[in-house]
């Protein structure tokens, strides 16, 4: 991620985050429980919104974003740790977390399939996994527009893919979708899912 994008991320996202996004995040995070893993916590936008969880362990691979997120820990009502790590290589043991949260991050993860596999590995059986993501829409015109814009958008926004089919990826990796809501003409979705029971060798 470029340093320029990291510096101006909060400024660029501010209008959305102070509006509808805040209520979407608040509602989604009420479903988290126990020891929570947050994937790609960015500047810590979720930190003040957690309630009634034991603690949050967040990962963020970009040093400047981690530094910015530390300022929001003081606004949190639960203990929060921030660790420098990538979603594709989580530094945690198997069956460790009760819940996992990923918000507006799977559009940028280079290998989302591996990241989802890692989430399953470090989650307890039947752990709750909560997503808030933007995805490729079903509408033929808008979907093709996303496809067309993605190469340029990705370069400007450090790898963000407008046309990523995140819902299909989640289902393909074996997550059980419990509930899903859509927003802004189906561009944004929230997903409550669980990892399912794990087969032991």
C-alpha positions as CSV (number, residue, x, y, z in Angstrom):
1,X,0.0,0.0,0.0
2,X,1.4,3.4,-0.9
3,X,2.2,5.8,1.9
4,X,0.1,8.5,0.3
5,X,-3.0,6.4,0.3
6,X,-2.4,5.4,3.9
7,X,-2.0,9.1,5.0
8,X,-5.2,10.2,3.3
9,X,-7.3,7.0,3.8
10,X,-9.4,8.4,6.7
11,X,-10.0,11.7,4.9
12,X,-11.2,10.0,1.8
13,X,-13.4,7.6,3.6
14,X,-14.7,10.0,6.2
15,X,-18.0,11.1,4.6
16,X,-19.1,7.4,4.2
17,X,-17.8,6.3,7.6
18,X,-19.6,9.1,9.4
19,X,-22.8,8.2,7.6
20,X,-24.3,4.9,6.6
21,X,-21.2,2.9,7.0
22,X,-21.0,3.6,10.8
23,X,-24.5,2.1,11.4
24,X,-23.7,-0.9,9.2
25,X,-20.5,-1.5,11.1
26,X,-22.2,-1.1,14.5
27,X,-25.0,-3.5,13.7
28,X,-22.6,-6.1,12.3
29,X,-20.2,-5.9,15.3
30,X,-23.0,-6.5,17.8
31,X,-22.9,-10.1,16.6
32,X,-19.3,-10.7,17.5
33,X,-18.6,-12.6,20.7
34,X,-15.7,-13.9,22.8
35,X,-12.2,-13.5,21.6
36,X,-12.4,-11.7,18.3
37,X,-9.9,-11.7,15.4
38,X,-10.1,-8.6,13.2
39,X,-8.6,-9.0,9.7
40,X,-7.0,-5.9,8.3
41,X,-8.0,-3.4,10.9
42,X,-6.6,-0.5,8.9
43,X,-6.8,2.8,10.9
44,X,-8.9,1.2,13.7
45,X,-12.3,2.4,12.5
46,X,-14.0,-0.6,14.2
47,X,-12.2,-0.3,17.6
48,X,-14.7,2.1,19.3
49,X,-17.7,0.0,18.1
50,X,-17.0,-3.3,19.8
51,X,-19.3,-4.2,22.7
52,X,-19.7,-7.2,24.9
53,X,-16.7,-9.2,23.6
54,X,-13.8,-10.5,25.7
55,X,-11.0,-8.9,23.7
56,X,-10.0,-8.1,20.1
57,X,-6.8,-9.2,18.4
58,X,-6.4,-7.3,15.1
59,X,-3.9,-7.8,12.3
60,X,-2.8,-5.1,9.9
61,X,0.2,-5.6,7.6
62,X,0.9,-1.9,6.9
63,X,3.0,0.0,9.6
64,X,1.5,3.4,9.0
65,X,-2.1,2.1,9.2
66,X,-1.1,0.3,12.4
67,X,0.3,3.4,13.9
68,X,-2.8,5.4,13.1
69,X,-5.0,2.6,14.6
70,X,-3.2,2.8,17.9
71,X,-4.8,6.3,18.5
72,X,-8.3,4.7,18.4
73,X,-7.5,2.1,21.1
74,X,-8.1,4.7,23.7
75,X,-11.7,5.1,22.5
76,X,-12.3,1.3,22.8
77,X,-14.4,-0.2,25.5
78,X,-12.7,-3.6,25.2
79,X,-9.0,-4.7,25.3
80,X,-7.5,-4.5,21.8
81,X,-4.1,-5.7,20.5
82,X,-2.7,-4.8,17.1
83,X,-0.3,-7.1,15.4
84,X,1.6,-6.7,12.1
85,X,0.6,-9.8,10.1
86,X,-0.9,-10.8,6.7
87,X,-4.3,-12.5,6.4
88,X,-2.7,-15.3,4.3
89,X,-0.3,-16.2,7.1
90,X,-2.0,-15.7,10.5
91,X,0.5,-16.1,13.4
92,X,-2.0,-17.9,15.6
93,X,-2.6,-21.6,16.6
94,X,-5.5,-23.7,15.3
95,X,-9.0,-23.3,16.9
96,X,-8.1,-20.1,18.7
97,X,-10.8,-17.5,18.1
98,X,-14.5,-17.4,18.9
99,X,-15.3,-14.8,16.2
100,X,-13.7,-13.2,13.2
101,X,-14.4,-9.8,11.7
102,X,-13.4,-8.6,8.2
103,X,-14.6,-5.2,7.0
104,X,-13.8,-3.7,3.6
105,X,-10.6,-5.7,3.4
106,X,-11.2,-8.7,1.1
107,X,-11.2,-6.5,-1.9
108,X,-7.4,-5.9,-1.4
109,X,-6.1,-9.2,0.0
110,X,-3.8,-10.6,-2.8
111,X,-4.8,-14.2,-2.1
112,X,-8.3,-14.2,-0.7
113,X,-8.7,-18.0,-0.9
114,X,-5.7,-18.5,1.3
115,X,-6.9,-15.9,3.7
116,X,-10.2,-17.6,4.1
117,X,-8.5,-20.9,4.7
118,X,-6.4,-19.3,7.4
119,X,-9.5,-17.9,9.0
120,X,-11.0,-21.4,9.2
121,X,-7.8,-22.8,10.6
122,X,-7.5,-20.3,13.5
123,X,-11.2,-20.3,14.3
124,X,-12.9,-22.6,16.7
125,X,-15.5,-25.1,15.2
126,X,-18.7,-23.2,14.3
127,X,-17.0,-19.9,15.0
128,X,-18.9,-16.8,13.8
129,X,-17.3,-14.9,10.9
130,X,-18.6,-11.5,10.0
131,X,-17.9,-9.7,6.7
132,X,-18.7,-6.2,5.4
133,X,-17.4,-6.0,1.9
134,X,-18.0,-4.4,-1.5
135,X,-18.5,-7.0,-4.3
136,X,-19.1,-7.4,-8.0
137,X,-22.8,-6.9,-8.6
138,X,-25.2,-9.1,-10.6
139,X,-26.5,-6.3,-12.7
140,X,-25.0,-6.8,-16.2
141,X,-24.2,-3.1,-16.8
142,X,-22.8,-2.3,-13.4
143,X,-20.9,-5.5,-13.2
144,X,-19.2,-4.8,-16.6
145,X,-18.5,-1.3,-15.4
146,X,-16.8,-2.7,-12.3
147,X,-14.7,-5.0,-14.5
148,X,-13.7,-2.1,-16.7
149,X,-12.8,0.2,-13.9
150,X,-10.9,-2.3,-11.7
151,X,-7.5,-2.1,-13.4
152,X,-7.3,1.6,-13.0
153,X,-9.0,1.7,-9.6
154,X,-6.6,-1.0,-8.3
155,X,-3.6,1.0,-9.2
156,X,-5.0,4.2,-7.6
157,X,-6.2,2.4,-4.5
158,X,-3.4,0.0,-3.9
159,X,-4.9,-3.3,-5.1
160,X,-8.6,-2.7,-4.3
161,X,-10.6,-4.9,-6.7
162,X,-14.1,-3.5,-7.5
163,X,-15.1,-6.7,-9.2
164,X,-14.1,-9.3,-6.7
165,X,-16.7,-12.1,-6.3
166,X,-16.2,-12.3,-2.5
167,X,-19.6,-14.0,-1.8
168,X,-18.7,-16.9,-4.1
169,X,-15.2,-17.2,-2.6
170,X,-16.7,-17.4,0.9
171,X,-19.1,-20.1,-0.2
172,X,-16.5,-22.0,-2.1
173,X,-14.2,-22.2,0.9
174,X,-16.9,-23.9,2.9
175,X,-18.3,-21.1,5.1
176,X,-22.0,-21.5,6.0
177,X,-23.8,-18.2,5.3
178,X,-26.4,-17.6,8.0
179,X,-27.6,-14.1,7.0
180,X,-26.8,-11.5,4.4
181,X,-27.9,-7.9,3.8
182,X,-27.1,-5.8,0.8
183,X,-26.7,-2.0,0.4
184,X,-26.2,0.7,-2.2
185,X,-27.6,-1.3,-5.2
186,X,-26.0,-4.6,-4.0
187,X,-22.5,-3.2,-4.2
188,X,-21.9,-3.6,-0.5
189,X,-22.9,-6.6,1.6
190,X,-22.8,-7.7,5.2
191,X,-22.5,-11.5,5.8
192,X,-22.9,-13.4,9.0
193,X,-21.4,-16.9,8.5
194,X,-19.9,-19.7,10.5
195,X,-16.9,-22.0,9.8
196,X,-18.8,-25.3,10.4
197,X,-17.5,-28.3,12.2
198,X,-13.9,-29.4,11.4
199,X,-12.9,-32.9,10.3
200,X,-10.1,-34.2,12.4
201,X,-7.4,-36.4,10.9
